[in-house]
Amino acid sequence: MVKIRLTRIGRKKAPYYRLVVADARRKRDGKFIEIIGRYQPLNKDEEQQVVCDADRAVYWLHSGAQPTETARALLRRKGILKRFHEEKVEAKKKAKAAAS
């Protein structure tokens, strides 16, 4: 199973995380498929705290990647999960219209 999760790369007492797509069987900081963003919890600027490539995140969600709880919260904060849901509903409407 493919997961969207965080890997820690910051130094001691200064956490810095990458938002990555990785196989669920891999170690937390092990091999990953793709980096789709970053999370800096100590950054005071809310806009720069979470930076994510929305197109790639939505692509991986459509491909079946499951975000962890923390990654899901970050994606929700950036509006990516809402976009994914809207695209999914739109595709379902088109399929239904084409079938009838």
C-alpha positions in Angstrom: 0.0 0.0 0.0 1.2 3.5 -0.8 1.1 6.1 1.9 1.4 9.9 2.0 3.3 10.6 5.2 6.0 12.7 6.9 9.7 12.0 7.2 11.8 13.9 9.6 14.9 15.7 8.3 15.4 18.5 10.9 18.1 18.7 13.4 17.7 18.2 17.2 15.1 20.5 18.8 14.3 22.0 15.3 12.0 19.6 13.5 11.5 19.9 9.8 9.5 17.3 7.8 9.1 16.3 4.2 5.7 15.2 2.9 6.5 12.1 0.9 4.8 9.3 -1.0 6.2 6.0 0.2 5.5 2.3 0.4 3.9 1.6 3.8 6.4 -1.2 4.5 9.4 1.1 4.4 11.0 2.8 7.4 9.8 6.3 8.4 12.9 7.9 7.1 13.7 5.3 4.5 13.3 5.1 0.8 10.4 7.0 -0.7 8.7 7.4 -4.1 8.3 11.2 -4.4 8.6 14.3 -2.3 5.4 16.3 -2.6 5.9 19.0 0.1 7.4 20.1 3.4 6.2 21.0 6.9 8.0 23.4 9.2 6.1 23.4 12.5 8.4 26.1 14.1 7.9 28.6 11.2 5.8 31.5 12.5 4.4 32.4 9.0 1.3 30.2 8.6 1.5 30.3 4.8 5.1 29.0 4.8 4.5 26.4 7.5 3.1 23.9 5.0 4.2 23.9 1.4 2.8 21.3 -0.9 2.6 20.5 -4.6 -1.2 20.3 -4.9 -1.3 18.7 -8.3 1.0 15.9 -7.4 -0.8 15.3 -4.1 -4.2 15.0 -5.9 -2.6 12.7 -8.5 -1.4 10.4 -5.7 -4.7 10.5 -3.9 -6.5 9.5 -7.2 -3.9 6.7 -7.6 -5.0 5.3 -4.2 -2.4 6.6 -1.8 -3.6 6.8 1.8 -2.5 9.8 3.9 -1.6 9.2 7.5 -3.6 11.2 10.1 -1.0 14.0 10.3 -0.6 14.2 6.6 -4.4 14.2 6.2 -4.6 17.2 8.5 -1.9 19.1 6.6 -3.6 18.3 3.3 -6.9 19.5 4.7 -5.3 22.7 5.9 -4.1 23.5 2.4 -7.4 22.6 0.8 -6.1 19.7 -1.2 -8.5 17.1 0.2 -11.4 19.4 -0.7 -10.1 19.7 -4.3 -9.6 15.9 -4.5 -13.2 15.4 -3.3 -14.6 17.9 -5.8 -12.8 16.3 -8.7 -14.0 12.8 -7.6 -17.6 14.0 -7.4 -17.3 15.7 -10.8 -15.9 12.6 -12.4 -18.7 10.6 -10.9 -21.3 13.0 -12.4 -19.6 12.8 -15.8 -19.7 9.0 -15.7 -23.3 8.9 -14.7 -24.2 11.3 -17.5 -22.3 9.3 -20.1 -24.1 6.1 -18.9 -27.6 7.5 -19.3 
